[in-house]
Amino acid sequence: MSPMLQQGLQRFRQNRLGFFCLIIFLIVFVLSSMAELIANDKPLLVRYQQHFYFPVVKSYPETTFGGVFETEADYRDPAVQQMINTHGWQLWPIVHYSYQTPNLELAVPVPSPPTSENWLGTDDQGRDVFARLLYGLRVSLLFGFALTLFSAILGILVGAIQGYYGGWVDLLGQRILEVWGGLPMLFMVMILVSMFTPNVYWLFLIMLIFGWTTLVGLVRAEFLRARHLDYVRAARSLGVRDGRIILRHILPNALSSSLSQLPFMLTANITALTALDFLGYGLPPDAASLGELLLQGKNNLNAPWLALSGFFSLALVLSLLIYIGEAARDAFDPRRN
């Protein structure tokens, strides 16, 4: 780790608001990552006739617990629960619903308002909103993290090559970026996604194609400045290969300023995924997502808990990322080094 990066991390920790938001964001991310352990229609642990079973990890047929069907046991079935409780016990998560589990015992039409059984109510298919919100947050965050990581790698690689070699390489690269950056990303993604069957991998690839240019300009400027410094010239005169100079000598210093942009990139990626889901061009229809929850809120104005749940959860995550990004930008500002 370079001294500039160490100093930046130290300044980031001294920013109380940014560091506090980072802790809250990590808590939200960890909780959403453990969605199966918090909201599930299967017990976490079953003890039946002196044996332990883990339905969340492995599927068990109903015959395992004394039933007659060879298919996977329906643990919400009163008959299955009675068989298990007669010869053992079961440990359930806090919420007894997964993101696709409908509440078949509702006494009111769907979407139903919040109750002690469904903390944030149900959607228009009777599914628990809290469970879908929890799983949707995980999908959005993991998708955003992966897209941000790969976009950053491509952007840093292209910016490093442009800035280090300069000349025609830099000139040609800039002209391509000007054309590519002028394309309306959201509309292009919508057009390309509509040509294929909704799939998370196609969506990821298409968004990556149009989202990798964010860091190119910043990394390019750092390499253009550093390529004429004495230590780079000395390395060249000693016969050090270009790849080693880029990776070992210039890139660590350029990364310190690039890190400050990652929270903003993550914010943009989560917002883009939510917008595509809301418009129907994102994840498959059966997937849990924040955009799908907002769409249900728009289609069911008589159920304000749908729109409010999606809005406040999205606002919380994006606000945390913005404050983290501002703290990182101040901490890794090269003018403070």
C-alpha positions as CSV (number, residue, x, y, z in Angstrom):
1,M,0.0,0.0,0.0
2,S,1.5,3.3,-1.1
3,P,2.0,6.2,1.5
4,M,-0.6,8.3,-0.4
5,L,-3.2,5.6,0.0
6,Q,-2.4,5.1,3.7
7,Q,-2.8,8.9,4.3
8,G,-6.1,8.9,2.4
9,L,-7.5,6.0,4.5
10,Q,-6.4,7.8,7.7
11,R,-8.1,11.0,6.7
12,F,-11.2,9.0,5.8
13,R,-11.4,7.5,9.2
14,Q,-11.2,11.0,10.7
15,N,-14.3,12.0,8.8
16,R,-17.0,11.1,11.3
17,L,-20.0,11.4,9.1
18,G,-18.4,9.4,6.2
19,F,-17.0,6.7,8.5
20,F,-20.4,6.4,10.4
21,C,-22.2,6.0,7.1
22,L,-19.7,3.4,6.0
23,I,-20.5,1.4,9.2
24,I,-24.3,1.7,8.6
25,F,-23.9,0.7,5.0
26,L,-21.8,-2.4,5.9
27,I,-24.5,-3.4,8.4
28,V,-27.2,-3.1,5.7
29,F,-25.1,-5.1,3.3
30,V,-24.4,-7.9,5.9
31,L,-28.0,-8.1,6.8
32,S,-29.1,-8.3,3.2
33,S,-26.4,-10.9,2.5
34,M,-27.9,-13.1,5.2
35,A,-31.4,-12.8,3.8
36,E,-32.1,-16.6,3.9
37,L,-31.3,-16.6,7.6
38,I,-33.7,-13.7,8.3
39,A,-36.6,-14.3,5.9
40,N,-37.4,-17.8,4.7
41,D,-40.2,-20.2,4.3
42,K,-38.0,-23.0,5.6
43,P,-36.7,-23.6,9.1
44,L,-33.1,-22.9,9.8
45,L,-32.7,-26.1,11.8
46,V,-34.9,-29.2,12.3
47,R,-34.4,-31.9,14.9
48,Y,-36.4,-35.0,14.1
49,Q,-36.0,-38.4,15.8
50,Q,-32.6,-37.5,17.2
51,H,-31.3,-36.3,13.9
52,F,-30.5,-32.7,12.8
53,Y,-31.6,-31.3,9.4
54,F,-30.7,-28.0,7.7
55,P,-33.6,-27.2,5.2
56,V,-32.1,-23.8,4.2
57,V,-28.9,-25.6,3.0
58,K,-30.3,-28.9,1.7
59,S,-33.7,-30.1,0.3
60,Y,-35.4,-33.0,2.1
61,P,-38.4,-35.0,0.9
62,E,-41.5,-35.2,3.0
63,T,-40.8,-38.9,3.7
64,T,-37.8,-37.8,5.8
65,F,-40.3,-36.5,8.4
66,G,-42.8,-39.3,8.2
67,G,-44.8,-38.0,5.2
68,V,-45.9,-39.9,2.1
69,F,-44.7,-37.6,-0.7
70,E,-41.2,-37.9,-2.3
71,T,-41.2,-34.2,-3.2
72,E,-39.6,-31.6,-1.0
73,A,-41.4,-31.0,2.2
74,D,-43.6,-28.0,2.6
75,Y,-42.6,-26.8,6.1
76,R,-45.5,-24.4,6.2
77,D,-48.0,-27.2,5.8
78,P,-49.7,-27.8,9.2
79,A,-49.4,-31.6,8.7
80,V,-45.6,-31.4,8.2
81,Q,-45.2,-29.1,11.2
82,Q,-47.2,-31.5,13.3
83,M,-45.1,-34.5,12.3
84,I,-41.9,-32.6,13.1
85,N,-43.1,-31.2,16.4
86,T,-44.3,-34.7,17.5
87,H,-40.8,-36.2,17.2
88,G,-38.6,-33.1,17.6
89,W,-38.6,-29.3,17.1
90,Q,-37.8,-26.7,14.5
91,L,-36.1,-23.3,14.5
92,W,-37.5,-20.7,12.2
93,P,-36.1,-17.4,11.0
94,I,-37.6,-14.1,12.2
95,V,-39.8,-13.8,9.1
96,H,-41.5,-17.0,7.9
97,Y,-41.7,-15.9,4.3
98,S,-39.2,-15.9,1.4
99,Y,-39.4,-13.4,-1.4
100,Q,-41.6,-15.6,-3.5
101,T,-43.8,-17.0,-0.7
102,P,-47.4,-15.8,-0.7
103,N,-49.4,-15.5,2.5
104,L,-52.4,-17.8,1.8
105,E,-54.1,-17.0,5.1
106,L,-54.9,-13.3,4.5
107,A,-58.3,-12.2,5.6
108,V,-58.2,-9.0,3.4
109,P,-57.6,-8.5,-0.3
110,V,-54.1,-8.0,-1.6
111,P,-52.1,-5.9,-1.4
112,S,-52.7,-6.1,2.4
113,P,-51.5,-3.5,4.9
114,P,-48.7,-4.1,7.4
115,T,-49.5,-6.5,10.3
116,S,-47.5,-8.3,12.9
117,E,-47.3,-11.2,10.5
118,N,-46.2,-9.1,7.5
119,W,-44.2,-6.2,8.9
120,L,-44.4,-4.1,5.7
121,G,-47.6,-5.6,4.3
122,T,-47.9,-7.7,1.2
123,D,-47.7,-6.9,-2.5
124,D,-50.4,-7.5,-5.2
125,Q,-49.6,-11.3,-5.2
126,G,-49.7,-11.7,-1.4
127,R,-45.9,-11.9,-1.0
128,D,-44.2,-10.4,2.0
129,V,-42.8,-6.9,1.2
130,F,-40.1,-7.1,3.9
131,A,-38.8,-10.3,2.5
132,R,-38.8,-9.0,-1.0
133,L,-37.2,-5.8,0.1
134,L,-34.4,-7.7,1.9
135,Y,-33.7,-10.0,-1.1
136,G,-34.0,-7.0,-3.5
137,L,-31.4,-5.0,-1.6
138,R,-29.0,-7.9,-1.8
139,V,-29.5,-8.3,-5.5
140,S,-29.1,-4.6,-6.1
141,L,-26.0,-4.3,-3.9
142,L,-24.2,-7.4,-5.3
143,F,-25.1,-6.5,-8.9
144,G,-23.8,-2.9,-8.3
145,F,-20.6,-4.1,-6.6
146,A,-19.8,-6.5,-9.4
147,L,-20.6,-4.0,-12.1
148,T,-18.6,-1.3,-10.3
149,L,-15.6,-3.6,-9.9
150,F,-15.4,-4.7,-13.6
151,S,-16.1,-1.2,-14.8
152,A,-13.3,0.1,-12.6
153,I,-10.9,-2.5,-13.9
154,L,-11.7,-1.8,-17.5
155,G,-11.6,2.0,-17.0
156,I,-8.3,1.9,-15.1
157,L,-6.7,-0.4,-17.8
158,V,-7.8,1.8,-20.7
159,G,-6.9,5.1,-18.9
160,A,-3.5,3.7,-17.9
161,I,-2.7,2.7,-21.5
162,Q,-3.8,6.0,-22.9
163,G,-2.0,8.1,-20.3
164,Y,1.3,6.1,-20.3
165,Y,1.8,5.8,-24.1
166,G,0.2,9.1,-25.1
167,G,0.5,10.2,-28.7
168,W,-1.6,8.5,-31.3
169,V,-2.8,5.9,-28.7
170,D,-4.2,8.7,-26.5
171,L,-5.6,10.7,-29.4
172,L,-7.4,7.7,-30.9
173,G,-8.6,6.6,-27.5
174,Q,-10.1,10.0,-26.7
175,R,-12.0,10.2,-30.0
176,I,-13.5,6.7,-29.3
177,L,-14.4,7.8,-25.8
178,E,-16.1,11.0,-27.1
179,V,-18.3,9.0,-29.4
180,W,-19.0,6.2,-26.9
181,G,-19.7,8.7,-24.1
182,G,-22.2,10.6,-26.3
183,L,-24.5,7.5,-26.6
184,P,-27.5,7.6,-24.2
185,M,-26.6,4.7,-21.9
186,L,-30.1,4.1,-20.5
187,F,-31.8,4.0,-23.9
188,M,-29.1,1.9,-25.5
189,V,-29.4,-0.6,-22.6
190,M,-33.2,-0.7,-22.9
191,I,-32.9,-1.4,-26.7
192,L,-30.3,-4.1,-26.4
193,V,-32.0,-5.8,-23.4
194,S,-35.3,-5.9,-25.2
195,M,-33.6,-8.0,-28.0
196,F,-32.9,-10.8,-25.5
197,T,-34.7,-12.9,-23.0
198,P,-34.5,-11.2,-19.6
199,N,-31.3,-12.5,-18.0
200,V,-29.1,-11.2,-15.3
201,Y,-25.9,-12.1,-17.2
202,W,-27.0,-10.4,-20.4
203,L,-28.1,-7.3,-18.4
204,F,-24.7,-7.2,-16.6
205,L,-22.8,-7.5,-19.8
206,I,-24.8,-4.8,-21.6
207,M,-24.5,-2.4,-18.7
208,L,-20.8,-3.1,-18.4
209,I,-20.3,-2.2,-22.1
210,F,-21.7,1.3,-21.6
211,G,-20.5,1.9,-18.0
212,W,-16.7,1.3,-18.0
213,T,-15.7,4.8,-19.1
214,T,-16.2,6.6,-15.8
215,L,-12.6,6.3,-14.5
216,V,-10.8,6.6,-17.8
217,G,-10.3,10.3,-17.8
218,L,-9.2,10.4,-14.1
219,V,-6.6,7.6,-14.5
220,R,-5.4,9.0,-17.9
221,A,-4.7,12.4,-16.3
222,E,-2.7,10.7,-13.5
223,F,-0.6,8.7,-16.0
224,L,0.0,11.7,-18.2
225,R,1.4,13.6,-15.2
226,A,3.4,10.7,-13.9
227,R,5.0,9.5,-17.1
228,H,7.4,12.4,-17.2
229,L,8.4,12.2,-13.5
230,D,12.0,11.3,-12.7
231,Y,11.4,7.9,-11.2
232,V,9.5,6.8,-14.3
233,R,12.3,8.0,-16.5
234,A,14.9,6.3,-14.3
235,A,13.0,3.0,-14.5
236,R,12.8,3.3,-18.3
237,S,16.6,4.0,-18.6
238,L,17.2,0.9,-16.5
239,G,15.3,-1.3,-19.0
240,V,12.2,-1.9,-16.8
241,R,9.4,-3.2,-19.0
242,D,6.4,-0.9,-19.6
243,G,3.9,-3.3,-17.9
244,R,6.0,-3.3,-14.7
245,I,6.3,0.5,-14.7
246,I,2.5,0.8,-15.1
247,L,1.6,-1.7,-12.5
248,R,4.3,-1.2,-9.9
249,H,5.3,2.4,-10.1
250,I,2.4,4.5,-11.4
251,L,-0.8,2.6,-10.8
252,P,-0.6,2.6,-6.9
253,N,-0.4,6.4,-6.9
254,A,-3.2,6.7,-9.4
255,L,-5.5,4.4,-7.4
256,S,-5.7,6.8,-4.5
257,S,-7.7,9.3,-6.5
258,S,-9.7,6.6,-8.3
259,L,-11.0,5.1,-5.1
260,S,-12.9,8.3,-4.3
261,Q,-15.1,7.7,-7.3
262,L,-16.1,4.1,-6.5
263,P,-19.0,5.0,-4.2
264,F,-20.5,7.4,-6.8
265,M,-20.1,4.7,-9.5
266,L,-21.9,2.2,-7.2
267,T,-24.7,4.7,-6.6
268,A,-25.1,5.2,-10.4
269,N,-25.2,1.5,-11.1
270,I,-27.8,0.8,-8.4
271,T,-29.9,3.7,-9.7
272,A,-29.6,2.4,-13.3
273,L,-30.6,-1.1,-12.3
274,T,-33.6,0.2,-10.3
275,A,-34.7,2.4,-13.2
276,L,-34.5,-0.5,-15.6
277,D,-36.5,-2.8,-13.3
278,F,-39.1,-0.1,-12.9
279,L,-39.4,0.3,-16.6
280,G,-39.6,-3.5,-17.1
281,Y,-36.2,-3.9,-18.9
282,G,-34.1,-5.1,-15.9
283,L,-34.1,-8.4,-14.0
284,P,-36.5,-11.2,-14.8
285,P,-40.1,-10.5,-13.5
286,D,-39.9,-13.1,-10.7
287,A,-36.7,-11.6,-9.2
288,A,-36.9,-9.5,-6.1
289,S,-35.7,-5.9,-6.9
290,L,-36.3,-2.4,-5.6
291,G,-37.4,-1.2,-9.1
292,E,-40.1,-3.9,-9.2
293,L,-41.3,-2.8,-5.7
294,L,-41.5,0.8,-6.8
295,L,-43.4,-0.3,-9.9
296,Q,-46.0,-2.1,-7.7
297,G,-46.3,1.1,-5.7
298,K,-47.1,3.0,-8.9
299,N,-49.7,0.4,-10.0
300,N,-51.3,0.2,-6.5
301,L,-51.7,3.8,-5.3
302,N,-54.2,2.5,-2.7
303,A,-51.3,0.6,-1.0
304,P,-48.9,3.4,0.0
305,W,-46.7,1.0,2.0
306,L,-45.4,-0.5,-1.3
307,A,-44.1,2.8,-2.6
308,L,-42.9,4.1,0.8
309,S,-40.9,0.8,1.5
310,G,-39.1,1.0,-1.8
311,F,-38.5,4.7,-1.7
312,F,-37.1,4.9,1.8
313,S,-34.9,1.8,1.4
314,L,-33.5,3.2,-1.9
315,A,-33.1,6.7,-0.4
316,L,-31.2,5.3,2.6
317,V,-28.8,3.2,0.6
318,L,-28.1,6.0,-1.9
319,S,-27.7,8.6,0.8
320,L,-25.2,6.5,2.7
321,L,-23.2,6.0,-0.5
322,I,-23.2,9.7,-1.3
323,Y,-21.9,10.6,2.1
324,I,-19.3,7.8,1.9
325,G,-18.2,9.1,-1.6
326,E,-17.9,12.7,-0.4
327,A,-15.8,11.6,2.5
328,A,-13.6,9.5,0.2
329,R,-13.3,12.4,-2.3
330,D,-12.1,14.7,0.5
331,A,-9.7,12.1,1.9
332,F,-8.1,11.1,-1.4
333,D,-7.9,14.6,-2.9
334,P,-4.4,14.8,-4.4
335,R,-4.2,18.5,-3.5
336,R,-4.1,17.5,0.1
337,N,-1.1,15.3,-0.3
